[in-house]
Amino acid sequence: MADAKVIPFDDDHRSRGSAASRRRGAAGRRQGAARPAGVGEVQPLPGTAAAREDDPVTGEDEPPRERAADGEGGDGGLERRIASGLAFLRRRLTGDYAVDDFGYDEELTDQVLMSLLRPMYEKYFRVEVKGVENIPSEGGALIVANHSGTVPVDGLMMQVAVHDHHPAGRHLRLLAADLVFVLPVVNELARKLGHTLACAEDAERLLAQGELVGVMPEGFKGIGKPFSERYKLQRFGRGGFVSTALRHGAPIVPCSIVGAEEIYPMIGNAKTLARLLGFPYFPLTPTFPWLGPLGAIPLPTKWTIQFGEPIPTDGYPPEAAEDPMLMFNLTDQVREQIQHSLYKLLVQRRSVFF
């Protein structure tokens, strides 16, 4: 288990200016959708084909129904939210929703799961995002990030960052270690969020479909390292993520995350207990397990997530994916770029909590 390569571990839930809303608005204009809503009419949720209409952010004329939902018209906006919520529940109960081959449920992710993660992202960790424009607007790409924090919250926060801030409203599909998919409840939630096994086959399928794939090559070595080694990158496995990117000519986007190291300062590791439970480590922090359930609450650190300039791989010949020296060089290049960005962000940081 310790050799696992990686671990990612509302109706209009965001403002009309969110990236996801702009994408849905653009799709609606292509379909020429603009349908007035009658009183009591059940409206489909945003993100479905029937609900894609003009978005005020795009500069197009905004239908009266949209203005009411934004606060003008009062009861009309509330009525539409209630109707949309009922329509969402009806689809969930009847099974009238789409799930891909990996178990990813886009509607549930957009409307529920992201809404649950967003308060932690915005209010608790107050995440600041930089360089999100470096992520391609379309096509497959591999986002490679550092991993830390004892509990894999950093992968989830990176997923929210891409979902909420990317201009094209893209979704990030994270690769996770086997342990994630054997834990009750966690397994189901991970699949619904779009996570899949950290194996070359799944990563290549996602890249071939034009998806954004997130990988954290430090794996358990990064997330379970002691607090004294914070922000010091561990070994990046054997460079398998580089080989996968080379096979599909997908750009590699380095990502540096500052703030996650301090949420659970790991000052010890109960190795015997970890072996008994089948975990790669069992963390001892200043609060856990001494304070019981209260000790499991993460510290409210201030986060920064920075996406660096993409490293292209489409200029290499097909056989380059089998060249161990090239894989080593590219892996080292990605690792050094992430480490350099981490040091730079740490120098700029005023405080761990502010």
Buried (B, 14 or more C-beta within 10 A) or exposed (E): EEEBBBBBBBBBBBEBEBBBBBBBBBBBBEEEBBEEBEEEEEBBBBBBEEBBBBBBBBEBEBBEBBBBBEEEBEEBBEBBBBBBBEBBEEBBEEEEBEBBEBBBBBBBBBBBBBEEBBEBBEEBBBBBBBBBEBBBEEEBBBBBBBBBBBBBBBBBBBBBBBBBBBEBBBBBBBBBBEBBBEEEEBBEBBBBBBBBBBBBEBBBBBBEEBBBBBBBBBBBBBBBBBBEEBBEBBEBBBBBBBBBBBBBBBBBBBBBBBBBBBBBBBEEBBEEEBEEEEBBBBBBBEBBBEEEEEBEEBBBBBBBBBBBEBBEBEEBEEEBBEBEEBBBEBBEBBBEBBBEBBEEBBEEEEEBEE
